[in-house]
Amino acid sequence: MKILIIYGTVEGQTRKISRFMENVLQENGHQVVVSNASEDPPSPEAFDAVLVGSSIHIHNYNPLIKDYVHEHIHSLNNKPGAFFSVSMAVASSIKEEHEEAEQIAENFLKETGWNTRNIWHIAGALKYTKYNYFKKLIMRSIAKKEGGSIDTDKDHEYTDWSQIKSKVLQFIANLKI
């Protein structure tokens, strides 16, 4: 199968997740093209399936991802696809944080008109070394409130790689049925 992965990222965790998905798919014999939404991504027309992902920042997804979905909505709604949402809310033990992330994803799909039923919520990372001074303070405060790491001298990854591998392989297995 020929699979397209489009992503939008700020600090790079969604890119890292996309590249991991690419490796899983290639190891299972699929052709994969990965593209950052900021780099003139290809149309989904020539692909058998499409995975689209973005991180949540300030309760919104990357606007370039929203533009991509709007521009290619007809094609996306006529082929297998999945939306992967990357956020620190997924790593939280607070139920309301998870519910908020789910609502943001639902709103995104409703706003864009994309009717995918495959929505994957993936924990991101605290990229303290990439934050400016003020963002570092804000993210440290949020992490402290939610029991995350507050050591700002290094980055902290919360992504569950085995969960991602499982979701990708299940998605592909369902396409073969």
Backbone hydrogen bonds, N-H to C=O, Kabsch-Sander energy under -0.5 kcal/mol:
donor,donor_aa,acceptor,acceptor_aa,energy
3,I,1,M,-0.6
3,I,31,Q,-3.2
4,L,49,A,-2.3
5,I,33,V,-2.9
6,I,51,L,-2.7
7,Y,35,S,-2.1
8,G,53,G,-1.7
16,K,12,G,-2.1
17,I,13,Q,-2.4
18,S,14,T,-2.3
19,R,15,R,-2.5
20,F,16,K,-1.9
21,M,17,I,-2.5
22,E,18,S,-2.3
23,N,19,R,-2.1
24,V,20,F,-2.3
25,L,21,M,-2.6
26,Q,22,E,-2.8
27,E,23,N,-2.5
28,N,24,V,-0.7
28,N,25,L,-0.7
29,G,26,Q,-2.0
30,H,25,L,-2.1
31,Q,1,M,-2.6
33,V,3,I,-2.2
35,S,5,I,-2.7
37,A,7,Y,-3.3
39,E,36,N,-2.3
46,A,43,S,-0.6
47,F,44,P,-2.1
48,D,2,K,-2.9
49,A,2,K,-1.2
50,V,80,P,-2.0
51,L,4,L,-3.1
52,V,82,A,-2.7
53,G,6,I,-2.6
54,S,84,F,-1.9
55,S,8,G,-1.0
56,I,86,V,-2.4
57,H,55,S,-0.5
57,H,60,N,-2.9
60,N,57,H,-1.1
62,N,55,S,-0.5
65,I,62,N,-1.0
66,K,62,N,-1.6
67,D,63,P,-2.4
68,Y,64,L,-2.2
69,V,65,I,-2.6
70,H,66,K,-2.5
71,E,67,D,-2.8
72,H,68,Y,-1.9
73,I,70,H,-1.0
76,L,72,H,-2.7
77,N,73,I,-2.4
78,N,75,S,-1.2
79,K,76,L,-1.0
82,A,50,V,-1.8
83,F,118,N,-3.0
84,F,52,V,-2.8
84,F,82,A,-0.5
85,S,83,F,-0.6
85,S,120,W,-3.1
86,V,54,S,-2.5
86,V,84,F,-0.5
87,S,85,S,-0.5
87,S,122,I,-2.3
91,A,88,M,-1.0
92,S,88,M,-0.6
92,S,89,A,-1.0
95,K,93,S,-0.6
97,E,94,I,-1.0
98,H,94,I,-1.2
99,E,95,K,-2.3
100,E,96,E,-2.4
101,A,97,E,-2.1
102,E,98,H,-2.4
103,Q,99,E,-2.2
104,I,100,E,-2.3
105,A,101,A,-2.0
106,E,102,E,-2.5
107,N,103,Q,-2.7
108,F,104,I,-2.1
109,L,105,A,-2.4
110,K,106,E,-2.3
111,E,107,N,-3.0
112,T,108,F,-2.3
113,G,109,L,-1.7
114,W,109,L,-0.9
119,I,117,R,-1.0
120,W,83,F,-2.9
120,W,118,N,-0.5
121,H,119,I,-0.5
122,I,85,S,-3.2
122,I,120,W,-0.6
124,G,87,S,-1.2
126,L,156,H,-3.2
127,K,125,A,-0.8
128,Y,126,L,-0.9
130,K,127,K,-2.3
131,Y,127,K,-0.8
131,Y,128,Y,-0.9
136,K,132,N,-2.6
137,L,133,Y,-1.8
138,I,134,F,-2.3
139,M,135,K,-3.1
140,R,136,K,-2.2
141,S,137,L,-2.2
142,I,138,I,-2.3
143,A,139,M,-2.6
144,K,140,R,-2.5
145,K,141,S,-2.0
146,E,142,I,-1.8
147,G,143,A,-0.6
147,G,144,K,-0.8
148,G,143,A,-3.1
152,T,150,I,-1.1
154,K,151,D,-1.0
156,H,126,L,-2.6
158,Y,124,G,-2.4
161,W,159,T,-1.0
164,I,160,D,-1.8
165,K,161,W,-2.4
166,S,162,S,-2.2
167,K,163,Q,-2.4
168,V,164,I,-2.6
169,L,165,K,-2.5
170,Q,166,S,-2.3
171,F,167,K,-2.4
172,I,168,V,-2.3
173,A,169,L,-2.4
174,N,170,Q,-2.4
175,L,171,F,-1.1
176,K,172,I,-1.0
176,K,173,A,-0.6
177,I,174,N,-0.6
